[in-house]
Amino acid sequence: MVKLLGEPLRGFDDIYPERCSSRNEFKRIIGNVLRLHGFLEYDGPTLELLDLYTDKTSADIVSQQIYSFHDRKQRQVALRPEMTPTLARMVSSQFESLPKPIRWFSFPLCYRYERPQRGRKREFLQLNVDSIAGDALLEDLHVIIALIEIIKALILNNEPLEVKLSLNHRGFIEEMLQNEFAVKETASVLQLMDRKDKLPPETFWKEISPLIPKIDDFKNKIGNSFQDLDLEKYSSWKHLCQVQKILKDLYPQIAIEFNPFIVRGFDYYTGIVFELFDQHPENRRALAGGGRYDNLLSHFSEDNKASGIGLGLGEEGIDNFLEVRKKSLVPQLKPFFVMLVFPQDEVTSYFELANSLRQKGLSIMFSPGATKIGKQIQWSEKLGATGVIFFGQDERNNRQFSVRLLKAGTQTDYSINNNFEQFFLDIKDLLIN
């Protein structure tokens, strides 16, 4: 029992300071990219009524993966398995007053009861990016381009983009299945197509064959990406080709392909859908995915036909993406100084000096205690401090403090009567870098 109490639940993680720092760096880099592209950050509740998801999230997630329970008022509630229904509810409630297009992003913690594995936990941090009520072509491009730029920013150093972008259009696939292959159970076929890479080929074709009357025709033509069919009569195909061409022109270094099996699992997708895959031989996995939804807001207001497009990108996937490249999100260490504590000294003055420096934006940390000064300096070096501050009785008597920069090894005395001007002038370059 003691061992169980000492560990988190399976699929959940303790976030220690080092991990928390890398998570904050993940948010910082991505947030900076998205703000440059005109997206605004938002957030929503972790706990929602279960009804929010029953009509808007895939049936598989609702029935098998959702964390739901009755609260003390006997309402059936759920920990959010995804952010999009919350987004739709929030946007719908203030739709008329919001500037259009509505370009928002968020970093929600989400919860799904599924088998933990590499790149997939039961509690996970996920980036969500959405654009609602804008021009379909422009916003499809806007969101996908933002995704590519995020990956570029995370790689750093302008290294090659070893990724593949797979595109499809749900509207096109649904029309094609119904018109060309006489499929009536389109939703069931799409769900199977979404699982194709997770099933052995023989299992996939065995399960899908009863649903498609023209199965041999389908097998032959889908292998050629439907090139034997009259694709130009489908407006959705034209839209897909236009998006693909523009992206290829902008990013010739990236493999951008049409893949009819990219349909995404959520039932609310109606337009273009996409997935971004890592191409590293040790990590050929999806990094992110998303698509266009035309009817999601109508669940909250029947008259609201606004269309949107969104994507999700998981922290775990990015961790694996960076790991195989021997990279990590290590935040740049900001300058901080350690206040050394002399044995048997009165400490009020230490805090007075530290608080005065903190008010000017400098990070000050205290050493562990009044041990030998040499040990305090060693502790400061191990911690990565920029420098140490001496403020013993001699310094106080002379109305000054002394600063040793640990890398340079230089030590300088500063007066505390001139508002620390000379000190901040001397460390200006350190603060900028």
Rosetta blueprint (number, residue, H / E / L):
1 M L
2 V H
3 K H
4 L H
5 L H
6 G L
7 E L
8 P L
9 L L
10 R L
11 G L
12 F L
13 D L
14 D L
15 I L
16 Y L
17 P H
18 E H
19 R H
20 C H
21 S H
22 S H
23 R H
24 N H
25 E H
26 F H
27 K H
28 R H
29 I H
30 I H
31 G H
32 N H
33 V H
34 L H
35 R H
36 L H
37 H L
38 G L
39 F L
40 L E
41 E E
42 Y L
43 D L
44 G L
45 P L
46 T L
47 L E
48 E E
49 L E
50 L L
51 D H
52 L H
53 Y H
54 T H
55 D L
56 K L
57 T L
58 S L
59 A H
60 D H
61 I H
62 V H
63 S H
64 Q H
65 Q H
66 I L
67 Y E
68 S E
69 F E
70 H E
71 D L
72 R L
73 K L
74 Q L
75 R L
76 Q E
77 V E
78 A E
79 L E
80 R L
81 P L
82 E L
83 M L
84 T H
85 P H
86 T H
87 L H
88 A H
89 R H
90 M H
91 V H
92 S H
93 S H
94 Q L
95 F H
96 E H
97 S H
98 L L
99 P L
100 K L
101 P L
102 I E
103 R E
104 W E
105 F E
106 S E
107 F L
108 P L
109 L E
110 C E
111 Y E
112 R L
113 Y L
114 E L
115 R L
116 P L
117 Q E
118 R L
119 G L
120 R E
121 K L
122 R L
123 E E
124 F E
125 L E
126 Q E
127 L E
128 N E
129 V E
130 D E
131 S E
132 I E
133 A L
134 G L
135 D L
136 A H
137 L H
138 L H
139 E H
140 D H
141 L H
142 H H
143 V H
144 I H
145 I H
146 A H
147 L H
148 I H
149 E H
150 I H
151 I H
152 K H
153 A H
154 L H
155 I H
156 L L
157 N L
158 N L
159 E L
160 P L
161 L L
162 E L
163 V E
164 K E
165 L E
166 S E
167 L E
168 N E
169 H E
170 R H
171 G H
172 F H
173 I H
174 E H
175 E H
176 M H
177 L H
178 Q H
179 N H
180 E H
181 F H
182 A L
183 V L
184 K L
185 E L
186 T H
187 A H
188 S H
189 V H
190 L H
191 Q H
192 L H
193 M H
194 D H
195 R L
196 K H
197 D H
198 K H
199 L L
200 P L
201 P H
202 E H
203 T H
204 F H
205 W H
206 K H
207 E H
208 I H
209 S H
210 P H
211 L H
212 I L
213 P L
214 K L
215 I H
216 D H
217 D H
218 F H
219 K H
220 N H
221 K H
222 I H
223 G H
224 N L
225 S L
226 F L
227 Q L
228 D L
229 L L
230 D L
231 L H
232 E H
233 K H
234 Y L
235 S H
236 S H
237 W H
238 K H
239 H H
240 L H
241 C H
242 Q H
243 V H
244 Q H
245 K H
246 I H
247 L H
248 K H
249 D H
250 L H
251 Y L
252 P L
253 Q L
254 I L
255 A E
256 I E
257 E E
258 F E
259 N L
260 P L
261 F L
262 I L
263 V L
264 R L
265 G L
266 F L
267 D L
268 Y L
269 Y L
270 T L
271 G L
272 I E
273 V E
274 F E
275 E E
276 L E
277 F E
278 D E
279 Q L
280 H L
281 P L
282 E L
283 N L
284 R L
285 R L
286 A E
287 L E
288 A E
289 G E
290 G E
291 G E
292 R E
293 Y E
294 D L
295 N L
296 L L
297 L H
298 S H
299 H H
300 F L
301 S L
302 E L
303 D L
304 N L
305 K L
306 A L
307 S L
308 G E
309 I E
310 G E
311 L E
312 G E
313 L E
314 G E
315 E H
316 E H
317 G H
318 I H
319 D H
320 N H
321 F H
322 L H
323 E H
324 V L
325 R L
326 K L
327 K L
328 S L
329 L L
330 V L
331 P L
332 Q L
333 L L
334 K L
335 P L
336 F E
337 F E
338 V E
339 M E
340 L L
341 V L
342 F L
343 P L
344 Q L
345 D L
346 E L
347 V L
348 T H
349 S H
350 Y H
351 F H
352 E H
353 L H
354 A H
355 N H
356 S H
357 L H
358 R H
359 Q H
360 K L
361 G L
362 L L
363 S E
364 I E
365 M E
366 F E
367 S L
368 P L
369 G L
370 A L
371 T L
372 K L
373 I H
374 G H
375 K H
376 Q H
377 I H
378 Q H
379 W H
380 S H
381 E H
382 K H
383 L H
384 G L
385 A L
386 T L
387 G E
388 V E
389 I E
390 F E
391 F L
392 G L
393 Q H
394 D H
395 E H
396 R H
397 N H
398 N L
399 R L
400 Q E
401 F E
402 S E
403 V E
404 R E
405 L E
406 L L
407 K L
408 A L
409 G L
410 T L
411 Q E
412 T E
413 D E
414 Y E
415 S E
416 I L
417 N L
418 N L
419 N L
420 F L
421 E H
422 Q H
423 F H
424 F H
425 L H
426 D H
427 I L
428 K H
429 D H
430 L H
431 L H
432 I H
433 N L
